[in-house]
Amino acid sequence: MKIAFVGKGGSGKTTLTSLFVRFLGAARLPVLAVDADINQHLAAALGLDDLPVPPIGHHLDTLKDYLRGDNPLIASAAAMVKTTPPGRGSRLLTVAEPNELWRMFGVRVAGATLLSTGEFTEEDLGVSCYHSKVGAAELLLNHLAEGPDEYVVVDMTAGADSFASGMFTRFDHTFLVAEPTRRGVSVYQQYRRYARDHDIPLSVVGNKIGGPADVAYLRREIGDDLVGWLEQSVVVRAQEQGETLSLDQLEPHNVRTLALLKETADASGQDWQRLTRQAVEFHLRNAAAWANDAMGFDLATQVDPGFEPGPAAYSRR
């Protein structure tokens, strides 16, 4: 399952992502966590204050060269863009099976493998868009063929900025973290409006809930999309202040909410045909908008019409 956490800045998106990763890791499920936010805080939220996470966004050529494998439609790493879809001969990845990318860029924490897109460097400031970093995560997601009992959990960029690329379509389920405020609800409404035409399973998890009035407000404004909420937590606050969090210390209601998020995501299932169709759609959109001119050839030639996605393709590699 590929799962995204989105929401406005300050809503607690990274905190929810880290709690969910810890919950899955504690259940000994294979988990890949990806920090794809411009504010790179997921490592610290998972307890990695000192150990650096090698950024995949700073090693895009290495990533491309590995993923293209011996796909005959892709002549070189330089011919790939962030939307290039996999085809026969591409290297597909699962969460549990070791591979060279996990070895080079992954760090083990909280029972998960953590990857990071990386922060802006001095060379990026004023001349580069953060989506040049996020493109590494989009390319990686296109080449994942995880099974139904493997989990890929991504901390996305804040607010509607997630829609600046086709990456928002790469997930089996998306959770929007909403505070019980007008601004929190407005970000949900904006996200729901943008996602409406793309068949994206979307649920809302409330955060920073102080009592029944906050829950009633979210239910009134969001309706059936609200699947659960986290109550104010002294344990989470201690984590945010730098203390080490154990899920055994987390309040029972909040643990039940994490279990409900897993159940909700699992119920969505994996629609590999949708994921592949949308990957191709956004690749062709990018090709027409800028990539064909930038690369000097028609990137539609990278689409393999005979490619069948998912774990079955991984097993045939």
C-alpha positions as CSV (number, residue, x, y, z in Angstrom):
1,M,0.0,0.0,0.0
2,K,1.2,3.5,-0.8
3,I,-0.2,6.0,1.7
4,A,0.2,9.8,1.7
5,F,-0.2,12.3,4.6
6,V,-1.1,15.8,3.5
7,G,-2.5,18.9,5.1
8,K,-1.7,22.6,5.8
9,G,1.5,23.6,7.3
10,G,1.4,23.2,11.1
11,S,-1.5,20.8,11.1
12,G,0.6,18.0,12.5
13,K,1.1,16.2,9.2
14,T,4.6,15.0,10.0
15,T,3.6,14.0,13.6
16,L,0.8,11.9,12.2
17,T,3.1,10.4,9.6
18,S,5.7,9.4,12.2
19,L,3.1,7.9,14.5
20,F,1.6,5.8,11.7
21,V,5.1,4.6,10.7
22,R,5.8,3.7,14.3
23,F,2.5,1.9,14.5
24,L,3.2,-0.2,11.4
25,G,6.8,-0.8,12.4
26,A,5.7,-2.0,15.9
27,A,3.4,-4.6,14.1
28,R,6.6,-5.8,12.3
29,L,5.1,-4.9,8.9
30,P,7.5,-4.0,6.1
31,V,7.5,-0.1,6.0
32,L,9.2,2.4,3.7
33,A,8.9,6.0,5.0
34,V,9.6,8.9,2.7
35,D,10.1,12.5,3.7
36,A,9.0,14.5,0.7
37,D,8.3,17.8,2.5
38,I,10.3,20.9,1.9
39,N,10.6,21.1,5.7
40,Q,12.5,17.9,6.4
41,H,11.4,16.9,9.9
42,L,10.3,13.3,9.6
43,A,13.7,11.9,10.7
44,A,13.6,13.9,13.9
45,A,10.0,12.9,14.5
46,L,11.1,9.3,14.3
47,G,13.9,9.8,16.7
48,L,16.9,10.4,14.3
49,D,18.3,13.6,15.6
50,D,21.9,12.9,14.8
51,L,22.1,10.3,12.1
52,P,22.0,11.9,8.6
53,V,19.7,10.5,6.0
54,P,21.4,10.6,2.5
55,P,19.0,12.6,0.3
56,I,17.8,10.9,-2.9
57,G,16.9,14.3,-4.4
58,H,20.6,15.1,-4.5
59,H,21.5,11.9,-6.3
60,L,18.9,11.9,-9.1
61,D,21.2,10.5,-11.8
62,T,22.1,7.5,-9.5
63,L,18.4,6.9,-8.9
64,K,17.5,7.1,-12.6
65,D,20.4,4.8,-13.7
66,Y,19.4,2.2,-11.2
67,L,15.6,2.3,-11.9
68,R,15.9,2.2,-15.7
69,G,17.6,-1.2,-15.6
70,D,17.7,-2.6,-19.1
71,N,14.5,-1.1,-20.3
72,P,15.0,-0.8,-24.1
73,L,12.8,2.3,-24.3
74,I,15.1,4.3,-22.1
75,A,18.5,4.9,-23.6
76,S,20.2,6.4,-20.6
77,A,19.6,8.0,-17.2
78,A,19.8,11.4,-18.9
79,A,16.8,10.4,-21.0
80,M,14.6,10.0,-17.9
81,V,12.4,12.7,-16.3
82,K,10.6,12.6,-13.0
83,T,7.4,11.1,-14.6
84,T,9.1,8.4,-16.7
85,P,7.0,5.3,-16.1
86,P,8.4,1.8,-15.7
87,G,8.3,-0.8,-18.5
88,R,9.6,-4.2,-19.2
89,G,13.3,-4.3,-18.1
90,S,12.9,-1.5,-15.5
91,R,14.0,-2.3,-12.0
92,L,11.0,-2.6,-9.8
93,L,11.2,-2.4,-6.0
94,T,9.5,-3.9,-3.1
95,V,9.7,-2.7,0.5
96,A,10.9,-5.9,2.2
97,E,13.5,-7.2,-0.3
98,P,16.9,-5.5,0.0
99,N,18.2,-3.5,-3.0
100,E,20.9,-1.2,-3.8
101,L,18.8,2.0,-3.3
102,W,17.8,1.0,0.3
103,R,21.5,0.3,1.0
104,M,22.7,3.6,-0.3
105,F,20.0,5.9,0.9
106,G,17.9,4.2,3.5
107,V,18.3,4.5,7.3
108,R,16.6,2.0,9.6
109,V,14.5,3.6,12.3
110,A,11.3,2.6,14.3
111,G,11.0,-0.6,12.3
112,A,11.0,1.2,9.0
113,T,13.4,2.2,6.2
114,L,13.5,6.0,6.0
115,L,14.3,7.9,2.8
116,S,14.6,11.6,2.4
117,T,14.2,13.8,-0.7
118,G,16.6,16.3,1.0
119,E,16.6,20.0,1.8
120,F,17.5,23.0,-0.4
121,T,21.3,23.5,-0.6
122,E,23.0,26.9,-0.9
123,E,23.3,26.3,-4.7
124,D,19.5,25.8,-4.9
125,L,18.5,29.0,-3.2
126,G,16.9,31.5,-5.7
127,V,17.5,29.3,-8.7
128,S,15.7,26.0,-8.1
129,C,12.2,24.8,-7.4
130,Y,11.7,22.2,-4.6
131,H,9.9,20.0,-7.0
132,S,13.3,19.2,-8.5
133,K,13.8,17.3,-5.2
134,V,10.3,15.8,-4.9
135,G,10.7,14.5,-8.5
136,A,13.0,11.9,-7.1
137,A,10.2,10.6,-4.8
138,E,7.8,10.6,-7.7
139,L,10.1,8.6,-9.9
140,L,10.7,6.1,-7.0
141,L,6.9,5.7,-6.4
142,N,6.4,4.9,-10.1
143,H,8.9,2.0,-9.7
144,L,7.5,0.5,-6.5
145,A,5.7,-2.8,-6.8
146,E,5.0,-3.4,-3.2
147,G,2.7,-6.2,-2.1
148,P,-0.6,-5.6,-0.2
149,D,1.1,-6.3,3.2
150,E,4.0,-3.8,2.6
151,Y,3.5,-0.1,3.3
152,V,5.0,3.0,1.7
153,V,4.2,6.1,3.9
154,V,5.0,9.5,2.5
155,D,5.0,12.9,4.3
156,M,4.0,15.2,1.5
157,T,4.5,19.0,1.0
158,A,2.1,21.2,2.8
159,G,-1.3,22.4,1.5
160,A,-2.2,22.4,-2.2
161,D,1.5,22.4,-3.2
162,S,1.1,18.6,-3.4
163,F,-0.8,19.2,-6.7
164,A,2.1,20.9,-8.4
165,S,3.1,17.5,-9.8
166,G,1.3,14.3,-10.6
167,M,2.7,12.7,-7.5
168,F,-0.7,13.3,-5.7
169,T,-2.1,10.4,-7.9
170,R,0.6,7.9,-6.8
171,F,-1.2,6.6,-3.7
172,D,-3.7,3.9,-2.8
173,H,-5.0,6.2,0.0
174,T,-4.4,9.8,1.1
175,F,-5.0,11.1,4.6
176,L,-5.5,14.8,5.1
177,V,-4.6,16.0,8.6
178,A,-7.0,18.8,9.6
179,E,-7.2,20.9,12.7
180,P,-10.7,21.9,14.0
181,T,-10.4,25.3,12.5
182,R,-11.8,27.2,9.5
183,R,-8.4,27.1,7.9
184,G,-8.0,23.4,8.5
185,V,-11.4,22.7,6.9
186,S,-10.7,25.0,3.9
187,V,-7.5,23.1,3.0
188,Y,-9.6,19.9,3.0
189,Q,-12.2,21.5,0.8
190,Q,-9.5,22.7,-1.6
191,Y,-7.8,19.3,-1.7
192,R,-11.1,17.5,-2.2
193,R,-12.0,19.8,-5.1
194,Y,-8.6,19.2,-6.8
195,A,-8.7,15.5,-6.3
196,R,-12.3,15.0,-7.4
197,D,-11.6,14.2,-11.0
198,H,-8.7,11.8,-10.3
199,D,-10.4,9.0,-8.4
200,I,-8.2,9.4,-5.3
201,P,-9.3,7.7,-2.1
202,L,-9.2,10.5,0.4
203,S,-9.9,10.5,4.2
204,V,-9.5,13.1,6.9
205,V,-7.9,12.6,10.3
206,G,-8.5,15.3,12.8
207,N,-5.6,16.5,14.9
208,K,-5.2,18.7,18.1
209,I,-8.7,17.7,19.2
210,G,-9.5,19.3,22.6
211,G,-12.9,17.8,23.2
212,P,-16.3,16.9,21.8
213,A,-17.0,20.3,20.3
214,D,-13.9,20.0,18.1
215,V,-15.1,16.6,16.8
216,A,-18.6,17.9,16.2
217,Y,-17.2,20.8,14.2
218,L,-15.2,18.5,12.0
219,R,-18.1,16.1,11.5
220,R,-20.4,19.0,10.5
221,E,-17.9,20.5,8.0
222,I,-16.3,17.3,6.6
223,G,-18.9,14.6,6.9
224,D,-18.2,11.0,6.1
225,D,-14.6,11.8,5.0
226,L,-13.7,12.2,8.6
227,V,-12.5,8.7,9.7
228,G,-10.9,9.5,13.1
229,W,-9.0,12.0,15.2
230,L,-6.1,12.3,17.6
231,E,-6.8,13.9,20.9
232,Q,-4.4,16.3,22.5
233,S,-1.5,14.2,23.7
234,V,1.1,14.9,26.4
235,V,3.1,12.0,24.9
236,V,3.2,13.6,21.5
237,R,4.0,17.0,23.0
238,A,6.9,15.4,24.8
239,Q,8.1,13.9,21.5
240,E,7.9,17.3,19.8
241,Q,10.1,18.6,22.6
242,G,12.8,16.1,21.9
243,E,11.9,13.1,24.2
244,T,11.8,9.6,22.8
245,L,8.3,8.3,22.1
246,S,7.2,4.8,22.8
247,L,3.8,3.7,21.4
248,D,3.1,1.9,24.7
249,Q,2.9,5.4,26.3
250,L,0.4,6.8,23.7
251,E,-3.1,7.3,24.9
252,P,-5.5,4.4,24.1
253,H,-7.8,6.5,21.9
254,N,-4.9,7.7,19.8
255,V,-3.6,4.2,19.3
256,R,-7.1,3.1,18.2
257,T,-7.1,5.9,15.7
258,L,-3.8,4.7,14.2
259,A,-5.3,1.2,13.9
260,L,-8.4,2.8,12.2
261,L,-6.2,4.5,9.7
262,K,-4.6,1.2,8.7
263,E,-8.0,-0.4,8.4
264,T,-9.2,2.5,6.2
265,A,-6.1,2.3,3.9
266,D,-6.3,-1.5,3.7
267,A,-9.9,-1.3,2.6
268,S,-9.0,0.8,-0.4
269,G,-6.9,-2.0,-1.8
270,Q,-4.4,-1.6,-4.6
271,D,-5.7,-0.5,-8.0
272,W,-2.6,-1.0,-10.2
273,Q,-4.5,-0.3,-13.3
274,R,-5.5,3.2,-12.0
275,L,-2.0,3.9,-10.8
276,T,-0.5,2.9,-14.2
277,R,-3.0,4.8,-16.2
278,Q,-2.4,8.0,-14.2
279,A,1.3,7.6,-14.3
280,V,1.2,7.5,-18.1
281,E,-1.3,10.4,-18.2
282,F,0.9,12.7,-16.2
283,H,4.0,11.6,-18.0
284,L,2.4,12.6,-21.3
285,R,1.1,15.9,-19.8
286,N,4.7,16.8,-18.7
287,A,6.1,15.7,-22.1
288,A,3.8,18.0,-23.9
289,A,4.1,20.9,-21.5
290,W,7.9,21.0,-21.2
291,A,9.8,17.8,-21.3
292,N,9.8,17.1,-25.0
293,D,11.3,20.5,-25.7
294,A,13.8,20.1,-22.9
295,M,14.9,16.6,-23.8
296,G,14.8,17.0,-27.6
297,F,12.7,14.0,-28.3
298,D,9.1,12.7,-27.8
299,L,8.9,11.2,-24.3
300,A,5.7,9.3,-25.3
301,T,8.1,6.7,-26.7
302,Q,9.0,5.8,-23.1
303,V,5.6,4.4,-22.5
304,D,5.5,0.6,-22.7
305,P,1.9,-0.4,-23.7
306,G,2.5,-4.1,-22.9
307,F,3.7,-3.4,-19.3
308,E,1.6,-5.0,-16.5
309,P,2.2,-3.3,-13.2
310,G,2.4,-4.4,-9.6
311,P,3.8,-7.4,-7.7
312,A,3.2,-9.8,-10.6
313,A,5.6,-7.7,-12.8
314,Y,8.1,-7.8,-9.9
315,S,8.0,-11.6,-9.7
316,R,8.6,-11.9,-13.5
317,R,11.6,-9.6,-13.5
